[in-house]
Amino acid sequence: MIRITKTKFLTMAGLLALLCVLVCPPGRADDLSITLDAPIVGTAGQTITVFGDITNNTSNTIYFVDESLTFSDPSSLSGSGDVIVNGIFGVGPASVDPGTPQTGVDLFTLLIDPAAAPGVYNFNYYNLIGSTDPACTTDSCAGSPGTLQFSVTVNSPVTTPEPGSLALLASGLLAGLFLIRRAGR
């Protein structure tokens, strides 16, 4: 009977795990890479169209099938995906070829609630699902995902003086100038 000590066993198990990490292929990455053209910044009550780039990381053309948005604070942020609808109406891509990124794509429309507090809203997700089959129209035959995690910065609204306040300020300045001129005589 072969006797293995606990130290030898742990050493062998560690070496085997290291070998697996170095030799085994990594877990599946997204088939579609999605990046934003610019950070998302807005104010409460604003609607923002978000543009980005989509890259196909496979060797086959990927046809877009479905998309979704998930927000960390759905009471402050909401929106809808634009890629599928734009592809159907021919105002955006309906697919992406391998090695040829689609740039400046209208990804989604973001709505910031008028009552949204200023701050940074992290951990929001945009998912775009595709398929190598151009006839695929449901998630059941799709299998090429792309996920984008993004943040939204909501700034405090800039206050604009009312026209009545401007008129009051202008009349006060004119009255002051009139009094200064009169006192000079």
KACOR-V361943 format. One record per pair of residues at least 12 apart in sequence whose C-alpha atoms are under 10 Angstrom apart, sorted by the first residue. I is the first residue (numbers start at 0). J is the second residue. Records with the same first field share a line. If there is no record, write none. Layout:
BEGIN
I: J + J
END
This chain:
BEGIN
28: 56 + 143 + 144 + 145 + 146
29: 55 + 56 + 57 + 128 + 142 + 143 + 144 + 145 + 146 + 147
30: 54 + 55 + 56 + 57 + 58 + 61 + 128 + 129 + 130 + 142 + 143 + 144 + 145 + 146
31: 52 + 53 + 54 + 55 + 56 + 57 + 61 + 95 + 97 + 100 + 126 + 127 + 128 + 129 + 143 + 144 + 145 + 146 + 147
32: 52 + 53 + 54 + 55 + 56 + 100 + 127 + 144 + 145 + 146 + 147
33: 51 + 52 + 53 + 54 + 55 + 100 + 101 + 102 + 104 + 106 + 125 + 126 + 127 + 145 + 146 + 147 + 148
34: 50 + 51 + 52 + 53 + 54 + 102 + 103 + 106 + 146 + 147 + 148 + 149
35: 49 + 50 + 51 + 52 + 53 + 102 + 103 + 104 + 106 + 147 + 148 + 149
36: 49 + 50 + 51 + 52 + 102 + 103 + 104
37: 49 + 50 + 51
38: 50 + 149 + 150 + 151 + 152
39: 109 + 119 + 149 + 150 + 151 + 152 + 153
40: 119 + 150 + 151 + 152 + 153 + 154
41: 109 + 110 + 111 + 117 + 151 + 152 + 153 + 154 + 155 + 156
42: 110 + 111 + 112 + 113 + 114 + 115 + 116 + 117 + 118 + 152 + 153 + 154 + 155 + 156 + 157
43: 75 + 76 + 110 + 111 + 112 + 113 + 114 + 115 + 116 + 117 + 153 + 154 + 155 + 156
44: 75 + 76 + 110 + 111 + 112 + 113 + 114 + 115 + 153 + 156
45: 109 + 110 + 111 + 112 + 113 + 153
46: 77 + 78 + 108 + 109 + 110 + 111 + 112
47: 78 + 107 + 108 + 109 + 110 + 111
48: 78 + 79 + 80 + 81 + 105 + 106 + 107 + 108 + 109 + 110
49: 80 + 81 + 103 + 104 + 105 + 106 + 107 + 108 + 109
50: 81 + 102 + 103 + 104 + 105 + 106 + 107 + 108
51: 101 + 102 + 103 + 104 + 105 + 106 + 107
52: 100 + 101 + 102 + 103 + 104 + 105 + 106
53: 92 + 94 + 95 + 99 + 100 + 101 + 102 + 103 + 104 + 106 + 127 + 145
54: 95 + 96 + 97 + 98 + 99 + 100 + 101 + 102 + 145
55: 94 + 95 + 96 + 97 + 98 + 99 + 100 + 101 + 143 + 145
56: 95 + 96 + 97 + 98 + 99 + 100 + 143 + 145
57: 96 + 97 + 98 + 131 + 143
58: 96 + 97 + 98 + 131
59: 95 + 96 + 97 + 98 + 130 + 131 + 132
60: 94 + 95 + 96 + 97 + 98 + 99 + 129 + 130 + 131 + 132 + 133
61: 93 + 94 + 95 + 96 + 97 + 128 + 129 + 130 + 131 + 132 + 133 + 141 + 142 + 143 + 144
62: 83 + 86 + 92 + 93 + 94 + 95 + 96 + 128 + 129 + 130 + 131 + 132 + 133 + 134 + 135 + 136 + 141 + 143
63: 82 + 83 + 86 + 92 + 93 + 94 + 95 + 127 + 128 + 129 + 130 + 131 + 132 + 133 + 135 + 136 + 137 + 141 + 143 + 144
64: 82 + 83 + 93 + 94 + 127 + 128 + 129 + 130 + 131 + 132 + 133 + 134 + 135 + 136 + 137 + 138 + 140 + 141 + 142 + 143 + 144
65: 80 + 82 + 83 + 84 + 126 + 127 + 128 + 129 + 130 + 136 + 137 + 138 + 141 + 144
66: 79 + 80 + 81 + 82 + 83 + 106 + 107 + 125 + 126 + 127 + 128 + 129 + 138 + 144 + 145 + 146
67: 79 + 80 + 81 + 107 + 124 + 125 + 126 + 127 + 128 + 146
68: 80 + 107 + 108 + 109 + 123 + 124 + 125 + 126 + 127 + 146 + 147 + 148
69: 122 + 123 + 124 + 125 + 126 + 148
70: 120 + 121 + 122 + 123 + 124 + 125 + 148 + 149 + 150 + 151
71: 120 + 121 + 122 + 123 + 124 + 150
72: 115 + 120 + 121 + 122 + 123
73: 111 + 112 + 123
74: 111 + 112 + 114 + 115
75: 110 + 111 + 112 + 113 + 114 + 115 + 116 + 120 + 153
76: 109 + 110 + 111 + 112 + 113 + 115 + 120 + 123 + 151 + 153
77: 108 + 109 + 110 + 111 + 112
78: 107 + 108 + 109 + 110 + 111
79: 106 + 107 + 108 + 109 + 110 + 125
80: 105 + 106 + 107 + 108 + 109 + 125 + 126 + 127
81: 104 + 105 + 106 + 107 + 108
82: 94 + 104 + 105 + 106 + 107 + 127
83: 106 + 107 + 127 + 128
85: 104 + 105 + 106
90: 104 + 105
91: 103 + 104 + 105 + 106
92: 104 + 105
93: 129 + 133
94: 129 + 130 + 131 + 133
95: 129
106: 125 + 126 + 127
107: 125
109: 151
111: 151 + 153
115: 153 + 154 + 155
116: 153 + 154 + 155
117: 152 + 153 + 154 + 155 + 156
118: 151 + 152 + 153 + 154 + 155
119: 150 + 151 + 152 + 153 + 154
120: 149 + 150 + 151 + 152 + 153
121: 148 + 149 + 150 + 151 + 152
122: 147 + 148 + 149 + 150 + 151
123: 147 + 148 + 149 + 150 + 151
124: 146 + 147 + 148 + 149 + 150
125: 145 + 146 + 147 + 148 + 149
126: 144 + 145 + 146 + 147 + 148
127: 143 + 144 + 145 + 146 + 147
128: 141 + 142 + 143 + 144 + 145 + 146
129: 141 + 142 + 143 + 144 + 145
130: 142 + 143 + 144
131: 143
END
